[in-house]
Amino acid sequence: MEEKARAHLIISGRVQGVFFRAETQRAAQSYGVNGWVRNKPDGTVEAVAEGEKNDLLSLINWCKKGPPASRVDDVAVSWQDHEGTFDAFDIKY
C-alpha cells in the first residue's frame, strides 16, 4: 500500500481571477485527492490536499503549471501527517 500524506500548498504568481481554484479542484478530483483550495487576501492561492503521496506529487506538479491563463511563480509545499478528514476536494470562499 502506498504512503498517505497531507500537503499544504501556497501558490504565488498570477493565480487569482484565472480559474485557478476551479481547475485545481478538477485536477485534484482526477488524481483522487481530497482537501480544499481557496484564494488568500495577499493574492496567493492556498490548498490542503490529502491522499496517496504519488497522487499528491502529481497535483503539486500540476499546480506548478496551473491553468493556461495563470502564471505560477512559486509553489511552497509543507508536508504533514495524513489525517483523513476530507471526503471530497472543495473550493472554499
FIKOLZA-1660 file (N, C-alpha, C; in steps of 0.1 Angstrom, whole numbers, plus 5000, padded with zeros to 4 digits):
% residues 93
   i   px   py   pz ch aa at
   1 5008 4988 5000  A  M  N
   1 5000 5000 5000  A  M CA
   1 5009 5012 5000  A  M  C
   2 5004 5022 4993  A  E  N
   2 5012 5035 4992  A  E CA
   2 5011 5043 5004  A  E  C
   3 5021 5052 5006  A  E  N
   3 5021 5061 5018  A  E CA
   3 5011 5072 5016  A  E  C
   4 5003 5074 5026  A  K  N
   4 4993 5086 5025  A  K CA
   4 5000 5097 5032  A  K  C
   5 4996 5109 5028  A  A  N
   5 5002 5121 5033  A  A CA
   5 4992 5133 5031  A  A  C
   6 4996 5144 5037  A  R  N
   6 4988 5157 5036  A  R CA
   6 4999 5167 5031  A  R  C
   7 4995 5175 5021  A  A  N
   7 5004 5186 5017  A  A CA
   7 4996 5199 5018  A  A  C
   8 5003 5209 5023  A  H  N
   8 4998 5223 5024  A  H CA
   8 5006 5231 5014  A  H  C
   9 4998 5237 5005  A  L  N
   9 5004 5245 4994  A  L CA
   9 5001 5260 4994  A  L  C
  10 5010 5268 4991  A  I  N
  10 5008 5282 4989  A  I CA
  10 5014 5285 4975  A  I  C
  11 5005 5289 4966  A  I  N
  11 5008 5291 4952  A  I CA
  11 5008 5306 4949  A  I  C
  12 5019 5311 4944  A  S  N
  12 5020 5325 4941  A  S CA
  12 5023 5328 4927  A  S  C
  13 5020 5340 4922  A  G  N
  13 5021 5344 4909  A  G CA
  13 5007 5350 4904  A  G  C
  14 5004 5349 4892  A  R  N
  14 4991 5354 4887  A  R CA
  14 4982 5342 4888  A  R  C
  15 4976 5340 4900  A  V  N
  15 4968 5328 4903  A  V CA
  15 4954 5331 4908  A  V  C
  16 4950 5343 4908  A  Q  N
  16 4936 5347 4911  A  Q CA
  16 4930 5353 4899  A  Q  C
  17 4917 5350 4897  A  G  N
  17 4910 5356 4885  A  G CA
  17 4913 5348 4872  A  G  C
  18 4919 5336 4873  A  V  N
  18 4923 5329 4862  A  V CA
  18 4918 5314 4862  A  V  C
  19 4907 5312 4870  A  F  N
  19 4901 5299 4872  A  F CA
  19 4910 5289 4879  A  F  C
  20 4920 5294 4887  A  F  N
  20 4929 5285 4893  A  F CA
  20 4922 5276 4903  A  F  C
  21 4913 5281 4911  A  R  N
  21 4907 5272 4921  A  R CA
  21 4898 5261 4914  A  R  C
  22 4890 5265 4905  A  A  N
  22 4882 5255 4898  A  A CA
  22 4890 5245 4891  A  A  C
  23 4901 5249 4884  A  E  N
  23 4910 5239 4877  A  E CA
  23 4918 5231 4887  A  E  C
  24 4921 5236 4898  A  T  N
  24 4928 5228 4909  A  T CA
  24 4919 5218 4914  A  T  C
  25 4906 5221 4916  A  Q  N
  25 4896 5212 4921  A  Q CA
  25 4895 5200 4911  A  Q  C
  26 4894 5204 4898  A  R  N
  26 4892 5194 4887  A  R CA
  26 4904 5185 4887  A  R  C
  27 4916 5190 4888  A  A  N
  27 4929 5182 4888  A  A CA
  27 4929 5173 4900  A  A  C
  28 4926 5178 4912  A  A  N
  28 4926 5170 4924  A  A CA
  28 4917 5159 4923  A  A  C
  29 4905 5161 4918  A  Q  N
  29 4895 5150 4916  A  Q CA
  29 4900 5140 4906  A  Q  C
  30 4907 5144 4896  A  S  N
  30 4912 5135 4886  A  S CA
  30 4923 5126 4892  A  S  C
  31 4930 5131 4902  A  Y  N
  31 4941 5124 4908  A  Y CA
  31 4936 5116 4921  A  Y  C
  32 4923 5118 4924  A  G  N
  32 4918 5111 4936  A  G CA
  32 4922 5117 4949  A  G  C
  33 4925 5130 4949  A  V  N
  33 4930 5137 4961  A  V CA
  33 4918 5145 4967  A  V  C
  34 4917 5145 4981  A  N  N
  34 4907 5152 4988  A  N CA
  34 4913 5164 4995  A  N  C
  35 4905 5174 4998  A  G  N
  35 4910 5186 5005  A  G CA
  35 4902 5198 5001  A  G  C
  36 4909 5210 5000  A  W  N
  36 4903 5222 4996  A  W CA
  36 4913 5232 4990  A  W  C
  37 4907 5242 4984  A  V  N
  37 4916 5253 4978  A  V CA
  37 4908 5266 4980  A  V  C
  38 4916 5277 4982  A  R  N
  38 4909 5290 4984  A  R CA
  38 4919 5301 4980  A  R  C
  39 4913 5313 4976  A  N  N
  39 4921 5325 4974  A  N CA
  39 4924 5331 4988  A  N  C
  40 4936 5336 4989  A  K  N
  40 4940 5344 5001  A  K CA
  40 4940 5359 4998  A  K  C
  41 4938 5367 5008  A  P  N
  41 4938 5382 5006  A  P CA
  41 4951 5387 5000  A  P  C
  42 4962 5380 5002  A  D  N
  42 4975 5385 4997  A  D CA
  42 4977 5382 4982  A  D  C
  43 4967 5376 4976  A  G  N
  43 4969 5373 4961  A  G CA
  43 4974 5359 4958  A  G  C
  44 4977 5351 4968  A  T  N
  44 4981 5338 4966  A  T CA
  44 4969 5328 4967  A  T  C
  45 4971 5316 4963  A  V  N
  45 4961 5305 4965  A  V CA
  45 4967 5295 4974  A  V  C
  46 4958 5291 4984  A  E  N
  46 4962 5281 4994  A  E CA
  46 4954 5269 4992  A  E  C
  47 4961 5257 4993  A  A  N
  47 4954 5244 4992  A  A CA
  47 4959 5235 5003  A  A  C
  48 4950 5226 5007  A  V  N
  48 4954 5215 5016  A  V CA
  48 4949 5203 5009  A  V  C
  49 4957 5193 5007  A  A  N
  49 4953 5181 5000  A  A CA
  49 4958 5168 5007  A  A  C
  50 4950 5158 5007  A  E  N
  50 4954 5145 5013  A  E CA
  50 4951 5134 5003  A  E  C
  51 4960 5124 5004  A  G  N
  51 4958 5112 4995  A  G CA
  51 4971 5105 4995  A  G  C
  52 4972 5096 4985  A  E  N
  52 4985 5089 4983  A  E CA
  52 4996 5098 4979  A  E  C
  53 5008 5096 4984  A  K  N
  53 5018 5106 4981  A  K CA
  53 5021 5108 4966  A  K  C
  54 5021 5098 4958  A  N  N
  54 5023 5099 4944  A  N CA
  54 5012 5108 4938  A  N  C
  55 5000 5106 4942  A  D  N
  55 4989 5115 4937  A  D CA
  55 4991 5129 4941  A  D  C
  56 4995 5131 4953  A  L  N
  56 4998 5145 4958  A  L CA
  56 5009 5151 4950  A  L  C
  57 5019 5143 4947  A  L  N
  57 5030 5149 4939  A  L CA
  57 5025 5153 4925  A  L  C
  58 5016 5145 4919  A  S  N
  58 5010 5148 4906  A  S CA
  58 5003 5161 4907  A  S  C
  59 4995 5163 4918  A  L  N
  59 4988 5176 4919  A  L CA
  59 4997 5187 4921  A  L  C
  60 5008 5186 4929  A  I  N
  60 5018 5196 4931  A  I CA
  60 5024 5200 4917  A  I  C
  61 5027 5190 4909  A  N  N
  61 5033 5193 4896  A  N CA
  61 5023 5200 4887  A  N  C
  62 5010 5197 4888  A  W  N
  62 5000 5204 4881  A  W CA
  62 5000 5219 4885  A  W  C
  63 5000 5221 4899  A  C  N
  63 4999 5234 4904  A  C CA
  63 5011 5243 4900  A  C  C
  64 5023 5237 4897  A  K  N
  64 5034 5244 4892  A  K CA
  64 5032 5250 4878  A  K  C
  65 5023 5244 4871  A  K  N
  65 5019 5250 4858  A  K CA
  65 5006 5258 4858  A  K  C
  66 4996 5252 4865  A  G  N
  66 4983 5259 4866  A  G CA
  66 4975 5259 4853  A  G  C
  67 4964 5265 4853  A  P  N
  67 4956 5267 4841  A  P CA
  67 4963 5276 4831  A  P  C
  68 4958 5276 4818  A  P  N
  68 4965 5284 4808  A  P CA
  68 4967 5299 4811  A  P  C
  69 4957 5305 4817  A  A  N
  69 4958 5320 4819  A  A CA
  69 4966 5323 4831  A  A  C
  70 4971 5314 4839  A  S  N
  70 4978 5317 4851  A  S CA
  70 4993 5318 4848  A  S  C
  71 5000 5324 4857  A  R  N
  71 5015 5324 4857  A  R CA
  71 5019 5320 4872  A  R  C
  72 5025 5309 4873  A  V  N
  72 5029 5304 4887  A  V CA
  72 5043 5307 4889  A  V  C
  73 5046 5315 4899  A  D  N
  73 5060 5319 4903  A  D CA
  73 5066 5309 4913  A  D  C
  74 5057 5304 4922  A  D  N
  74 5063 5295 4932  A  D CA
  74 5051 5287 4938  A  D  C
  75 5055 5275 4942  A  V  N
  75 5046 5266 4949  A  V CA
  75 5054 5261 4962  A  V  C
  76 5050 5267 4973  A  A  N
  76 5056 5263 4986  A  A CA
  76 5048 5252 4992  A  A  C
  77 5055 5241 4995  A  V  N
  77 5048 5229 5000  A  V CA
  77 5054 5225 5013  A  V  C
  78 5045 5223 5023  A  S  N
  78 5049 5217 5036  A  S CA
  78 5041 5204 5037  A  S  C
  79 5048 5194 5041  A  W  N
  79 5043 5180 5042  A  W CA
  79 5038 5178 5057  A  W  C
  80 5027 5172 5058  A  Q  N
  80 5021 5169 5071  A  Q CA
  80 5016 5155 5072  A  Q  C
  81 5013 5150 5084  A  D  N
  81 5007 5137 5085  A  D CA
  81 4993 5136 5080  A  D  C
  82 4990 5125 5073  A  H  N
  82 4976 5123 5068  A  H CA
  82 4967 5122 5080  A  H  C
  83 4955 5129 5078  A  E  N
  83 4945 5129 5089  A  E CA
  83 4932 5123 5085  A  E  C
  84 4930 5122 5072  A  G  N
  84 4918 5116 5067  A  G CA
  84 4905 5123 5070  A  G  C
  85 4906 5137 5070  A  T  N
  85 4895 5145 5074  A  T CA
  85 4886 5150 5063  A  T  C
  86 4890 5147 5050  A  F  N
  86 4882 5152 5039  A  F CA
  86 4876 5140 5031  A  F  C
  87 4864 5142 5025  A  D  N
  87 4858 5132 5017  A  D CA
  87 4856 5137 5003  A  D  C
  88 4861 5149 5000  A  A  N
  88 4860 5155 4986  A  A CA
  88 4870 5166 4985  A  A  C
  89 4871 5172 4974  A  F  N
  89 4880 5183 4972  A  F CA
  89 4871 5195 4969  A  F  C
  90 4871 5205 4978  A  D  N
  90 4862 5216 4978  A  D CA
  90 4869 5229 4975  A  D  C
  91 4861 5239 4970  A  I  N
  91 4866 5253 4969  A  I CA
  91 4860 5260 4981  A  I  C
  92 4869 5267 4988  A  K  N
  92 4865 5275 5000  A  K CA
  92 4864 5289 4995  A  K  C
  93 4854 5296 5000  A  Y  N
  93 4852 5310 4997  A  Y CA
  93 4853 5319 5009  A  Y  C
% end
